[in-house]
Structures are given as C-alpha cells and as structure tokens.
Amino acid sequence: MRYLITGGAGFIGSHLAEELLARGHCVSVIDNLSTGSITNIEHLKPDDNFTYVIDDMANEPLLAELIDNCGVVFHLAAAVGVKLIVDSPVHTIETNVYGTRLVLKHAAKKKRKVVFASTSEVYGKSIKVPFSEDDDMVLGSTKKSRWSYAASKAVDEFLALSYAKEKKLPAVVVRLFNTVGPRQVGHYGMVIPTFITQALAGGPITVFGDGTQSRCFCYVKDVVSGLISLSETETAVGDVFNLGSDEEITINELAAKVRQLVNPAAKIEHIPYDQAYEEGFEDMRRRKPDISKIASLIGFKPTKNIDEILTLTADYIRNSSGDRN
Ligand SMILES: NC(=O)c1ccc[n+]([C@@H]2O[C@H](COP(=O)([O-])OP(=O)(O)OC[C@H]3O[C@@H](n4cnc5c(N)ncnc54)[C@H](O)[C@@H]3O)[C@@H](O)[C@H]2O)c1
C-alpha cells in the first residue's frame, strides 16, 4: 500500500511514516516545514519506499497528484500549538480549513481513504469528563482566539463526515488527545518538551495558570498504532474516534515529576494565563478521553505510562539538543 502523509515531517507524522515503512509499505510525505523539521525524516531518506516533497498543501495540483498516487491519506498537516494559535489565528483558520477542504475534495474524486487527525480541543470547555465521541462541543467566545483551533478542526470534522455521507468518501475522524514523545518540540506551547528543556537548562519550570488543570499523555508510538489500525478497519469509516491515554495528571504533578527526573534543583514557577498567552485566555480544565469505543473496535490500549514517557522523552532531548531546530 502507498500512503500519503500530509504533515509527515512533523512530530506524529514522522513516527507514522517510520512505522508504515517498517511494515513494508510505501510512504510519501508533503510538508511545508512550518512547524515540522527535515531532521525528523532525515533517517527515512535512504529508504527506497520513502519519498517527500517540501511544499505547502495549498499547492493544489501537486496535492491532487500525490493523492492520486496513493491508496490512503493520513491528513495531519495543520497549524498546531496553543502559542502559535493565539499569536496567528488567521494562519490557523486558513491552514486548517482550506488545507482539509483540498485534501477531501481530491480524495473524494479518486475515492481514496482519508484518516483525519482532529483534536480533543473540539470538546472545548465541556465539564462532562471523560469526553465521549457523541458529547456536545462547548467552545468559548469567538473573541478568544485560542478557540479558533478547535473551531477550525470542528469544521474539518463536519466536512470530512459530510464528504463521507454525501460523496461516499471513505473518511475516518480521529480526535487525538495529548500525544508526546521524541521529536516533539516546545516552541509552540507543547508542555512536556518545554518542561524538560527548562529543567535541563537549570529552570525555572514554568507552569501556566495554577497548575491544577489536568491532561492525559499518550506515547506517540501508541497513537501511531491506533491510527494505522483505524485506517485498516472498514467499520471505522464515516465515524469519529477518541485516541489517547486516559491516565490523568495535573500540570503541577507533571512539573514535579519532570523536576524529580531531570533536575531536582530546578524551581517551579507559576505564570498567570494572561501573561503566558493573552488577556482573558481560557484553558480546558480537564481533558480526559473515554477510549471505550476505540478499545472495542481495534483493541486500543496505551502501552506506556507517564513515567516511562517522561524518561524516553528526556533521554531523547538530552541526546539531541543542538541538532533540533
Ligand atoms: N501532538 C498532539 O498532542 C496533538 C493533539 C491533537 C491533535 N493533533 C493533531 O495531529 C496533527 C499532527 O500534529 P503534531 O503534533 O505532529 O504537530 P507538528 O506541528 O509536528 O505537525 C504538523 C505538520 O504539518 C506541517 N504543516 C503545517 N501546515 C502545512 C501546510 N499548509 N502544508 C504542508 N504542511 C504543513 C508542519 O510543518 C508540521 O510538520 C495535527 O493535525 C494536530 O492538529 C496533535
């Protein structure tokens, strides 16, 4: 099978490419390197089954040709990261909505399967935890730019499911929860690489808000296995799945674990949201998935707990600092 990965030089995309190649498949990647990096795919270049183009998915003729030449599209390219979203909401909305529209339009023409990477952010401020696929979305005001990411991904979901219904496009929507591991970078507001890098540099480890907000972190290789299994499961088509870990931890607990593991001398400092992001910034208090649906369909179960994930990620950052961009 030939797979196309949009955003394949990104964090999750590069692990996905690696795994598909290891399973003997052919992989093509399109990435504009806006948040991804060529170093993420450097080790894949010698593989004859691997090809890549550095370009924007908005290059429609090129995208159409890449889709034409593949059997399945993993659509991962997007504007991501809370910091980037708050700073560049126009870029976020345009990239996510326009890029997805193009992918779906061309995949529908050729009836190629599309696995779309959505996000747990679409649950917004909902307090009905854990989040189940059929739950309501509770997004904040349109005056708060942080919700533009969730809203743009929600429009993408509507579009993917509508293409599935109306145009018989085989599409699967996957809501990824916090995914972590080697190659993730902290520049765009990703918490684990940020904390580890801060601790390695002597601190302080900066916790935004009061730190009582919680998250569930899933190891990237578990997420990749889940994505591949869903792409291979016919009954997943036209449906939505949560994919992530349900092991919940507060950000204060996370900071303490990183300090303990990386540098017990590092201080932990709290920074108000207004200062960290923008005036009136709203966070999701808890973000825990109900993973019973994906567990019963493909037997998904995370294999790594938070301590193992932190150890693997800290080792990676220690060994690679200097050669990441
Ligand atoms: N990492 C997470 O915790 C997480 C959680 C929820 C959802 N997701 C989703 O998973 C996907 C991958 O995220 P990631 O964490 O690997 O982030 P990432 O930034 O590493 O990957 C996104 C990739 O898309 C590329 N890209 C962006 N705009 C593009 C464009 N117009 N044309 C071509 N390439 C473009 C970037 O250069 C980057 O390589 C995204 O769609 C994201 O919304 C990730």
The ligand as an SDF file (V2000), in Angstrom:
LIG
                    3D

 44 48  0  0  0  0  0  0  0  0999 V2000
    0.5490   16.3990   19.2570 N   0  0  0  0  0  0  0  0  0  0  0  0
   -0.6250   16.4230   19.8330 C   0  0  0  0  0  0  0  0  0  0  0  0
   -0.7270   16.3150   21.0530 O   0  0  0  0  0  0  0  0  0  0  0  0
   -1.8880   16.5460   19.0210 C   0  0  0  0  0  0  0  0  0  0  0  0
   -3.1050   16.5540   19.7120 C   0  0  0  0  0  0  0  0  0  0  0  0
   -4.2800   16.6850   18.9930 C   0  0  0  0  0  0  0  0  0  0  0  0
   -4.2430   16.7520   17.6130 C   0  0  0  0  0  0  0  0  0  0  0  0
   -3.0520   16.7350   16.9640 N   0  0  0  0  0  0  0  0  0  0  0  0
   -3.0790   16.8410   15.5040 C   0  0  0  0  0  0  0  0  0  0  0  0
   -2.1380   15.9350   14.9320 O   0  0  0  0  0  0  0  0  0  0  0  0
   -1.5750   16.5100   13.7610 C   0  0  0  0  0  0  0  0  0  0  0  0
   -0.0600   16.4550   13.8310 C   0  0  0  0  0  0  0  0  0  0  0  0
    0.3740   17.2280   14.9360 O   0  0  0  0  0  0  0  0  0  0  0  0
    1.8630   17.2030   15.5030 P   0  0  0  0  0  0  0  0  0  0  0  0
    1.7950   17.2370   16.9620 O   0  0  0  0  0  0  0  0  0  0  0  0
    2.6550   16.1620   14.8250 O   0  0  0  0  0  0  0  0  0  0  0  0
    2.3430   18.6550   15.0770 O   0  0  0  0  0  0  0  0  0  0  0  0
    3.5010   19.1100   14.0720 P   0  0  0  0  0  0  0  0  0  0  0  0
    3.4910   20.5970   14.0690 O   0  0  0  0  0  0  0  0  0  0  0  0
    4.7760   18.4450   14.4150 O   0  0  0  0  0  0  0  0  0  0  0  0
    2.9550   18.5380   12.6870 O   0  0  0  0  0  0  0  0  0  0  0  0
    2.1920   19.2800   11.7590 C   0  0  0  0  0  0  0  0  0  0  0  0
    2.9670   19.2690   10.4500 C   0  0  0  0  0  0  0  0  0  0  0  0
    2.2000   19.8950    9.4320 O   0  0  0  0  0  0  0  0  0  0  0  0
    3.0640   20.7030    8.6580 C   0  0  0  0  0  0  0  0  0  0  0  0
    2.2420   21.7380    8.0150 N   0  0  0  0  0  0  0  0  0  0  0  0
    1.5410   22.7360    8.6060 C   0  0  0  0  0  0  0  0  0  0  0  0
    0.8980   23.4610    7.6850 N   0  0  0  0  0  0  0  0  0  0  0  0
    1.1720   22.8960    6.4860 C   0  0  0  0  0  0  0  0  0  0  0  0
    0.8050   23.2010    5.1360 C   0  0  0  0  0  0  0  0  0  0  0  0
   -0.0020   24.2320    4.8710 N   0  0  0  0  0  0  0  0  0  0  0  0
    1.2810   22.4190    4.1410 N   0  0  0  0  0  0  0  0  0  0  0  0
    2.0960   21.3790    4.4120 C   0  0  0  0  0  0  0  0  0  0  0  0
    2.4770   21.0370    5.6650 N   0  0  0  0  0  0  0  0  0  0  0  0
    2.0300   21.7970    6.6770 C   0  0  0  0  0  0  0  0  0  0  0  0
    4.0590   21.2540    9.6540 C   0  0  0  0  0  0  0  0  0  0  0  0
    5.2620   21.7220    9.0650 O   0  0  0  0  0  0  0  0  0  0  0  0
    4.2910   20.0400   10.5440 C   0  0  0  0  0  0  0  0  0  0  0  0
    5.3500   19.2250   10.0630 O   0  0  0  0  0  0  0  0  0  0  0  0
   -2.1500   17.9130   13.6330 C   0  0  0  0  0  0  0  0  0  0  0  0
   -3.2140   17.8900   12.7120 O   0  0  0  0  0  0  0  0  0  0  0  0
   -2.6780   18.2180   15.0150 C   0  0  0  0  0  0  0  0  0  0  0  0
   -3.7790   19.0780   14.9750 O   0  0  0  0  0  0  0  0  0  0  0  0
   -1.8670   16.6440   17.6430 C   0  0  0  0  0  0  0  0  0  0  0  0
  1  2  1  0
  2  3  2  0
  2  4  1  0
  4  5  1  0
  4 44  2  0
  5  6  2  0
  6  7  1  0
  7  8  2  0
  8  9  1  0
  8 44  1  0
  9 10  1  0
  9 42  1  0
 10 11  1  0
 11 12  1  0
 11 40  1  0
 12 13  1  0
 13 14  1  0
 14 15  2  0
 14 16  1  0
 14 17  1  0
 17 18  1  0
 18 19  2  0
 18 20  1  0
 18 21  1  0
 21 22  1  0
 22 23  1  0
 23 24  1  0
 23 38  1  0
 24 25  1  0
 25 26  1  0
 25 36  1  0
 26 27  1  0
 26 35  1  0
 27 28  2  0
 28 29  1  0
 29 30  1  0
 29 35  2  0
 30 31  1  0
 30 32  2  0
 32 33  1  0
 33 34  2  0
 34 35  1  0
 36 37  1  0
 36 38  1  0
 38 39  1  0
 40 41  1  0
 40 42  1  0
 42 43  1  0
M  CHG  2   8   1  16  -1
M  END
$$$$
